[in-house]
Amino acid sequence: MNRAFELVLGTRNAGKISEIRDLFHGWPVRLLPVSEVAGSVEIEETGTTFAENAALKATGQARATGHWVLAEDSGLGVDALDGKPGVYSARFAGDQASDADNNALLMQMMADVPEGRRGAWYSCHDCLSDPQGNVVIACEGRCCGRIVRAPRGDSGFGYDPWFEVAEYHQTFAELGLAVKSVISHRAKALRKFQRQFRAIVETGLGRVGEPQ
């Protein structure tokens, strides 16, 4: 484990990249955003589940770039909305929607939902593909909470200011990174992933400058 394992992150979302980098702190892994990798392509998220979309992104980018690729698909599900926005979390209000647009639509749809029915969850699915486009690892993490009526906090991204974790009585946007890196859906999924990924790193596969 003397040389870094080169791993492409199959996302262009700066917030996700920052969180993943933090969770890999201390690992002998060189993390590369897909936007910095030659040959990367746009992957159409045609899956109907987070798991399907994560696999599409990981395998598609791996075949296009010839790298090991870690991709994820994640989002928010709301009980009162039958699991929506779900896989459409990033484009809930339209393909070009901003976080503000998505949150505004969510609040519109939740306006008359009583306190007892505002339960929600964040789900994250991780998928690792080898350079040939084969799924090697797939896992999920989930964090449960509720949708509040007014945004709180100024950190995080997406729906974070509106998603309160019951045990902490704080939204994701209020919680410090140290806490979020333990309890979030992304942290839980990545810890499961890392338990399996460590064995691959230790084999020497994927290290910079070495054959695949």
Backbone hydrogen bonds, N-H to C=O, Kabsch-Sander energy under -0.5 kcal/mol:
donor,donor_aa,acceptor,acceptor_aa,energy
5,F,28,P,-2.7
6,E,206,G,-3.1
7,L,5,F,-0.7
7,L,30,R,-2.7
8,V,68,W,-2.5
9,L,32,L,-2.9
10,G,8,V,-0.7
10,G,70,L,-3.0
11,T,9,L,-1.9
14,A,12,R,-0.7
17,I,13,N,-2.4
18,S,14,A,-2.3
19,E,15,G,-2.0
20,I,16,K,-2.6
21,R,17,I,-2.6
22,D,18,S,-2.0
23,L,19,E,-1.9
24,F,20,I,-1.2
24,F,21,R,-0.6
25,H,22,D,-1.3
27,W,24,F,-2.3
29,V,27,W,-1.9
30,R,5,F,-3.2
31,L,29,V,-0.7
32,L,7,L,-2.4
34,V,9,L,-1.9
34,V,11,T,-0.7
36,E,33,P,-2.2
37,V,34,V,-1.5
40,S,37,V,-1.5
43,I,41,V,-0.5
44,E,42,E,-0.5
45,E,43,I,-0.5
46,T,44,E,-1.7
53,N,49,T,-2.0
54,A,50,F,-2.5
55,A,51,A,-2.0
56,L,52,E,-2.3
57,K,53,N,-2.3
58,A,54,A,-2.4
59,T,55,A,-2.5
60,G,56,L,-1.9
61,Q,57,K,-2.0
62,A,58,A,-2.0
63,R,59,T,-2.3
64,A,60,G,-1.7
65,T,61,Q,-2.4
66,G,62,A,-2.7
69,V,129,S,-2.0
70,L,8,V,-3.1
71,A,69,V,-0.6
71,A,127,C,-2.7
73,D,125,H,-1.8
75,G,123,S,-2.0
77,G,121,W,-3.1
78,V,84,K,-1.4
79,D,119,G,-2.2
80,A,117,R,-0.5
81,L,78,V,-1.0
82,D,79,D,-1.8
83,G,78,V,-2.6
84,K,81,L,-1.5
86,G,76,L,-2.4
88,Y,85,P,-2.3
89,S,86,G,-1.9
91,R,88,Y,-1.0
92,F,89,S,-0.8
94,G,91,R,-1.5
97,A,94,G,-1.9
102,N,98,S,-2.4
103,N,99,D,-2.7
104,A,100,A,-2.2
105,L,101,D,-2.0
106,L,102,N,-2.3
107,M,103,N,-2.5
108,Q,104,A,-1.9
109,M,105,L,-2.3
110,M,106,L,-1.6
111,A,107,M,-0.7
111,A,108,Q,-0.7
113,V,110,M,-1.7
117,R,114,P,-1.9
118,R,115,E,-1.4
120,A,145,G,-2.2
121,W,77,G,-2.6
122,Y,143,C,-2.8
123,S,75,G,-2.4
124,C,141,G,-2.6
125,H,73,D,-2.5
126,D,139,C,-2.5
127,C,71,A,-2.6
128,L,137,I,-2.5
129,S,69,V,-2.5
130,D,134,N,-2.2
133,G,130,D,-2.3
136,V,128,L,-3.3
137,I,128,L,-1.2
139,C,126,D,-1.9
141,G,124,C,-2.5
143,C,122,Y,-2.4
145,G,120,A,-2.9
146,R,164,E,-1.9
147,I,118,R,-2.5
148,V,146,R,-0.6
148,V,162,W,-2.3
152,R,161,P,-2.0
154,D,173,A,-0.7
155,S,173,A,-1.5
160,D,157,F,-1.8
162,W,159,Y,-2.1
163,F,159,Y,-0.7
163,F,160,D,-1.0
164,E,146,R,-3.0
164,E,162,W,-0.7
165,V,170,Q,-2.8
166,A,164,E,-0.7
168,Y,165,V,-1.2
169,H,165,V,-1.6
170,Q,165,V,-1.0
172,F,160,D,-0.9
172,F,163,F,-1.9
173,A,160,D,-1.2
174,E,171,T,-1.3
175,L,171,T,-1.9
179,V,176,G,-0.6
180,K,176,G,-2.6
181,S,177,L,-2.6
182,V,179,V,-1.9
183,I,179,V,-2.0
184,S,180,K,-2.1
188,K,184,S,-2.5
189,A,185,H,-2.3
190,L,186,R,-2.5
191,R,187,A,-2.3
192,K,188,K,-1.7
193,F,189,A,-2.4
194,Q,190,L,-3.1
195,R,191,R,-1.6
196,Q,192,K,-1.0
196,Q,193,F,-0.7
197,F,193,F,-2.8
198,R,194,Q,-2.1
199,A,196,Q,-0.6
200,I,196,Q,-0.7
200,I,197,F,-0.6
201,V,197,F,-2.2
202,E,198,R,-2.3
203,T,199,A,-0.8
203,T,200,I,-0.7
204,G,200,I,-0.6
204,G,201,V,-1.4
205,L,200,I,-0.7
207,R,204,G,-1.4
208,V,4,A,-2.9
210,E,207,R,-2.1
